[in-house]
Amino acid sequence: MDEILKQFPKLTENQRIQLEKLQFLYEDWNAKINVISRKDIDELYTRHVLHSLGIAKILEFKPSSKIMDVGTGGGFPGIPLAILFPEVEFYLIDVIAKKIKVVNEVALALGLKNVKAEQMRAENVQSDFDFIVSRAVTNMPDFVAWVKGKTKKTSNHELKNGILYLKGGDLTDELKNFPKARQYNLSDYFSDEFFETKKVVYLPL
Protein backbone atom coordinates (compact mmCIF):
# COMPACT_ATOMS: atom_id res chain seq x y z
CA MET A 1 0.00 0.00 0.00
CA ASP A 2 2.82 2.43 0.83
CA GLU A 3 4.17 2.18 -2.71
CA ILE A 4 0.70 2.71 -4.20
CA LEU A 5 0.17 5.83 -2.07
CA LYS A 6 3.59 7.11 -3.16
CA GLN A 7 2.90 6.43 -6.85
CA PHE A 8 -0.65 7.81 -6.78
CA PRO A 9 -0.57 10.68 -4.27
CA LYS A 10 -3.87 12.23 -5.42
CA LEU A 11 -6.03 9.35 -4.15
CA THR A 12 -9.09 10.43 -2.19
CA GLU A 13 -9.80 9.10 1.28
CA ASN A 14 -12.48 6.81 -0.19
CA GLN A 15 -10.09 5.43 -2.80
CA ARG A 16 -7.50 4.69 -0.12
CA ILE A 17 -10.11 2.87 1.97
CA GLN A 18 -11.23 0.85 -1.07
CA LEU A 19 -7.65 -0.15 -1.88
CA GLU A 20 -6.94 -1.08 1.73
CA LYS A 21 -9.99 -3.37 1.76
CA LEU A 22 -8.67 -5.43 -1.15
CA GLN A 23 -6.34 -7.57 0.97
CA PHE A 24 -9.10 -8.75 3.31
CA LEU A 25 -11.64 -9.24 0.51
CA TYR A 26 -9.30 -11.32 -1.66
CA GLU A 27 -8.01 -13.38 1.27
CA ASP A 28 -11.61 -14.07 2.28
CA TRP A 29 -12.77 -15.02 -1.21
CA ASN A 30 -9.60 -16.92 -2.02
CA ALA A 31 -10.31 -19.23 0.92
CA LYS A 32 -13.64 -20.15 -0.74
CA ILE A 33 -12.80 -19.90 -4.44
CA ASN A 34 -9.15 -20.01 -5.41
CA VAL A 35 -8.61 -17.08 -7.79
CA ILE A 36 -5.09 -16.01 -6.76
CA SER A 37 -2.15 -18.29 -6.01
CA ARG A 38 -1.19 -18.65 -2.35
CA LYS A 39 2.20 -17.03 -2.99
CA ASP A 40 0.65 -14.07 -4.80
CA ILE A 41 -2.00 -13.36 -2.14
CA ASP A 42 0.84 -12.38 0.22
CA GLU A 43 2.15 -10.01 -2.46
CA LEU A 44 -1.29 -8.79 -3.54
CA TYR A 45 -0.46 -5.08 -3.60
CA THR A 46 2.71 -5.48 -5.68
CA ARG A 47 1.86 -8.35 -8.03
CA HIS A 48 -1.80 -7.58 -8.63
CA VAL A 49 -2.85 -4.09 -7.54
CA LEU A 50 0.24 -2.04 -8.45
CA HIS A 51 0.80 -4.17 -11.54
CA SER A 52 -2.78 -3.38 -12.68
CA LEU A 53 -2.28 0.31 -11.99
CA GLY A 54 0.76 0.28 -14.26
CA ILE A 55 -1.72 0.93 -17.09
CA ALA A 56 -2.58 4.27 -15.43
CA LYS A 57 1.09 5.29 -15.70
CA ILE A 58 0.78 5.01 -19.48
CA LEU A 59 -2.65 6.59 -19.89
CA GLU A 60 -5.14 8.41 -17.70
CA PHE A 61 -8.64 7.42 -18.73
CA LYS A 62 -11.01 10.35 -19.22
CA PRO A 63 -14.41 10.51 -17.46
CA SER A 64 -17.20 8.64 -19.31
CA SER A 65 -14.71 6.41 -21.14
CA LYS A 66 -15.64 2.76 -21.57
CA ILE A 67 -13.02 0.12 -20.81
CA MET A 68 -13.29 -3.65 -21.26
CA ASP A 69 -11.11 -6.02 -19.21
CA VAL A 70 -10.83 -9.36 -21.02
CA GLY A 71 -10.00 -12.48 -18.99
CA THR A 72 -10.21 -10.50 -15.77
CA GLY A 73 -9.76 -13.54 -13.51
CA GLY A 74 -10.32 -12.28 -9.98
CA GLY A 75 -10.68 -8.70 -11.23
CA PHE A 76 -7.27 -7.59 -12.50
CA PRO A 77 -6.52 -5.11 -13.90
CA GLY A 78 -10.19 -3.98 -13.88
CA ILE A 79 -10.93 -3.59 -10.15
CA PRO A 80 -7.87 -1.47 -9.22
CA LEU A 81 -8.39 0.67 -12.34
CA ALA A 82 -12.08 1.13 -11.47
CA ILE A 83 -11.07 2.38 -8.01
CA LEU A 84 -8.58 4.81 -9.57
CA PHE A 85 -11.02 6.05 -12.24
CA PRO A 86 -14.48 6.20 -10.58
CA GLU A 87 -16.00 8.18 -13.48
CA VAL A 88 -15.01 5.58 -16.08
CA GLU A 89 -17.20 2.58 -17.00
CA PHE A 90 -15.52 -0.81 -16.67
CA TYR A 91 -16.83 -4.03 -18.19
CA LEU A 92 -15.01 -7.08 -16.80
CA ILE A 93 -15.40 -10.45 -18.52
CA ASP A 94 -14.10 -13.96 -18.01
CA VAL A 95 -15.23 -17.37 -19.24
CA ILE A 96 -15.08 -18.86 -15.73
CA ALA A 97 -18.27 -18.19 -13.76
CA LYS A 98 -16.77 -18.55 -10.27
CA LYS A 99 -14.18 -15.87 -11.04
CA ILE A 100 -16.93 -13.47 -12.14
CA LYS A 101 -18.78 -14.25 -8.90
CA VAL A 102 -15.71 -13.08 -6.94
CA VAL A 103 -15.40 -9.93 -9.08
CA ASN A 104 -19.06 -9.04 -8.52
CA GLU A 105 -18.82 -9.62 -4.77
CA VAL A 106 -15.63 -7.56 -4.46
CA ALA A 107 -17.15 -4.71 -6.51
CA LEU A 108 -20.28 -4.82 -4.34
CA ALA A 109 -18.28 -4.80 -1.09
CA LEU A 110 -16.27 -1.79 -2.30
CA GLY A 111 -19.35 0.08 -3.56
CA LEU A 112 -17.97 0.28 -7.09
CA LYS A 113 -20.88 1.54 -9.19
CA ASN A 114 -18.72 1.74 -12.33
CA VAL A 115 -18.06 -2.01 -12.65
CA LYS A 116 -20.14 -4.53 -14.58
CA ALA A 117 -18.86 -8.12 -14.66
CA GLU A 118 -20.18 -11.02 -16.73
CA GLN A 119 -19.26 -14.54 -17.76
CA MET A 120 -18.63 -13.89 -21.43
CA ARG A 121 -16.24 -14.59 -24.30
CA ALA A 122 -14.68 -11.47 -25.82
CA GLU A 123 -15.75 -12.57 -29.30
CA ASN A 124 -19.41 -12.48 -28.22
CA VAL A 125 -19.41 -8.95 -26.75
CA GLN A 126 -21.80 -6.69 -28.69
CA SER A 127 -20.41 -3.29 -27.72
CA ASP A 128 -17.48 -1.01 -28.37
CA PHE A 129 -14.96 0.58 -26.03
CA ASP A 130 -12.30 3.25 -25.84
CA PHE A 131 -9.70 0.77 -24.62
CA ILE A 132 -9.46 -2.95 -24.03
CA VAL A 133 -7.20 -3.96 -21.16
CA SER A 134 -5.95 -7.37 -20.11
CA ARG A 135 -3.24 -9.16 -18.26
CA ALA A 136 -1.44 -11.82 -20.30
CA VAL A 137 -4.44 -14.03 -21.02
CA THR A 138 -3.03 -15.21 -24.37
CA ASN A 139 -0.58 -14.22 -27.09
CA MET A 140 -1.15 -10.93 -28.89
CA PRO A 141 -2.22 -12.35 -32.30
CA ASP A 142 -5.00 -14.39 -30.67
CA PHE A 143 -6.00 -11.51 -28.41
CA VAL A 144 -6.30 -9.11 -31.35
CA ALA A 145 -8.51 -11.64 -33.14
CA TRP A 146 -10.81 -11.81 -30.08
CA VAL A 147 -11.29 -8.06 -29.76
CA LYS A 148 -11.07 -6.80 -33.34
CA GLY A 149 -13.89 -4.36 -34.14
CA LYS A 150 -14.70 -3.69 -30.49
CA THR A 151 -13.06 -0.26 -30.17
CA LYS A 152 -14.89 3.00 -30.81
CA LYS A 153 -14.08 4.79 -34.07
CA THR A 154 -13.64 8.18 -32.36
CA SER A 155 -10.69 8.63 -29.98
CA ASN A 156 -10.82 11.09 -27.08
CA HIS A 157 -7.40 10.35 -25.53
CA GLU A 158 -3.86 11.29 -26.50
CA LEU A 159 -3.43 7.64 -27.52
CA LYS A 160 -5.68 6.29 -30.27
CA ASN A 161 -8.27 3.77 -29.03
CA GLY A 162 -6.89 0.24 -28.77
CA ILE A 163 -5.35 -2.37 -26.48
CA LEU A 164 -3.36 -1.80 -23.27
CA TYR A 165 -1.91 -5.20 -22.39
CA LEU A 166 0.12 -6.19 -19.32
CA LYS A 167 2.75 -8.70 -20.32
CA GLY A 168 6.25 -9.80 -19.32
CA GLY A 169 9.44 -11.02 -20.97
CA ASP A 170 10.76 -10.69 -24.53
CA LEU A 171 7.84 -9.92 -26.83
CA THR A 172 9.83 -9.44 -30.06
CA ASP A 173 8.46 -12.54 -31.76
CA GLU A 174 4.91 -12.09 -30.49
CA LEU A 175 4.71 -8.49 -31.74
CA LYS A 176 6.54 -8.92 -35.04
CA ASN A 177 3.31 -8.59 -37.06
CA PHE A 178 2.24 -5.47 -35.14
CA PRO A 179 4.59 -2.65 -36.21
CA LYS A 180 2.40 -0.05 -34.46
CA ALA A 181 2.73 -1.74 -31.05
CA ARG A 182 4.57 0.25 -28.38
CA GLN A 183 6.15 -1.25 -25.26
CA TYR A 184 6.43 0.64 -21.98
CA ASN A 185 8.70 -0.84 -19.30
CA LEU A 186 7.05 -0.79 -15.88
CA SER A 187 10.55 -0.81 -14.33
CA ASP A 188 10.72 2.85 -15.46
CA TYR A 189 7.93 3.61 -12.97
CA PHE A 190 8.14 0.97 -10.22
CA SER A 191 11.34 -0.08 -8.44
CA ASP A 192 10.31 -3.52 -7.12
CA GLU A 193 12.26 -6.32 -8.86
CA PHE A 194 8.91 -7.94 -9.80
CA PHE A 195 8.59 -5.26 -12.51
CA GLU A 196 12.03 -5.81 -14.10
CA THR A 197 10.60 -7.63 -17.15
CA LYS A 198 7.01 -6.38 -16.95
CA LYS A 199 5.60 -4.15 -19.67
CA VAL A 200 2.46 -2.43 -20.85
CA VAL A 201 1.99 -3.08 -24.56
CA TYR A 202 -0.08 -0.47 -26.37
CA LEU A 203 -1.59 -1.40 -29.71
CA PRO A 204 -3.89 1.01 -31.58
CA LEU A 205 -6.84 -0.72 -33.27
C-alpha positions, -999 to 999 in steps of 0.1 A, spaced: 0 0 0 28 24 8 42 22 -27 7 27 -42 2 58 -21 36 71 -32 29 64 -69 -6 78 -68 -6 107 -43 -39 122 -54 -60 94 -42 -91 104 -22 -98 91 13 -125 68 -2 -101 54 -28 -75 47 -1 -101 29 20 -112 9 -11 -77 -1 -19 -69 -11 17 -100 -34 18 -87 -54 -11 -63 -76 10 -91 -88 33 -116 -92 5 -93 -113 -17 -80 -134 13 -116 -141 23 -128 -150 -12 -96 -169 -20 -103 -192 9 -136 -201 -7 -128 -199 -44 -91 -200 -54 -86 -171 -78 -51 -160 -68 -22 -183 -60 -12 -187 -24 22 -170 -30 6 -141 -48 -20 -134 -21 8 -124 2 22 -100 -25 -13 -88 -35 -5 -51 -36 27 -55 -57 19 -83 -80 -18 -76 -86 -29 -41 -75 2 -20 -84 8 -42 -115 -28 -34 -127 -23 3 -120 8 3 -143 -17 9 -171 -26 43 -154 11 53 -157 8 50 -195 -26 66 -199 -51 84 -177 -86 74 -187 -110 103 -192 -144 105 -175 -172 86 -193 -147 64 -211 -156 28 -216 -130 1 -208 -133 -37 -213 -111 -60 -192 -108 -94 -210 -100 -125 -190 -102 -105 -158 -98 -135 -135 -103 -123 -100 -107 -87 -112 -73 -76 -125 -65 -51 -139 -102 -40 -139 -109 -36 -102 -79 -15 -92 -84 7 -123 -121 11 -115 -111 24 -80 -86 48 -96 -110 61 -122 -145 62 -106 -160 82 -135 -150 56 -161 -172 26 -170 -155 -8 -167 -168 -40 -182 -150 -71 -168 -154 -104 -185 -141 -140 -180 -152 -174 -192 -151 -189 -157 -183 -182 -138 -168 -186 -103 -142 -159 -110 -169 -135 -121 -188 -142 -89 -157 -131 -69 -154 -99 -91 -191 -90 -85 -188 -96 -48 -156 -76 -45 -171 -47 -65 -203 -48 -43 -183 -48 -11 -163 -18 -23 -194 1 -36 -180 3 -71 -209 15 -92 -187 17 -123 -181 -20 -127 -201 -45 -146 -189 -81 -147 -202 -110 -167 -193 -145 -178 -186 -139 -214 -162 -146 -243 -147 -115 -258 -158 -126 -293 -194 -125 -282 -194 -89 -268 -218 -67 -287 -204 -33 -277 -175 -10 -284 -150 6 -260 -123 33 -258 -97 8 -246 -95 -30 -240 -72 -40 -212 -59 -74 -201 -32 -92 -183 -14 -118 -203 -44 -140 -210 -30 -152 -244 -6 -142 -271 -11 -109 -289 -22 -123 -323 -50 -144 -307 -60 -115 -284 -63 -91 -313 -85 -116 -331 -108 -118 -301 -113 -81 -298 -111 -68 -333 -139 -44 -341 -147 -37 -305 -131 -3 -302 -149 30 -308 -141 48 -341 -136 82 -324 -107 86 -300 -108 111 -271 -74 104 -255 -39 113 -265 -34 76 -275 -57 63 -303 -83 38 -290 -69 2 -288 -53 -24 -265 -34 -18 -233 -19 -52 -224 1 -62 -193 28 -87 -203 63 -98 -193 94 -110 -210 108 -107 -245 78 -99 -268 98 -94 -301 85 -125 -318 49 -121 -305 47 -85 -317 65 -89 -350 33 -86 -371 22 -55 -351 46 -26 -362 24 -1 -345 27 -17 -310 46 2 -284 62 -13 -253 64 6 -220 87 -8 -193 71 -8 -159 105 -8 -143 107 28 -155 79 36 -130 81 10 -102 113 -1 -84 103 -35 -71 123 -63 -89 89 -79 -98 86 -53 -125 120 -58 -141 106 -76 -171 70 -64 -169 56 -42 -197 25 -24 -209 20 -31 -246 -1 -5 -264 -16 -14 -297 -39 10 -316 -68 -7 -333 
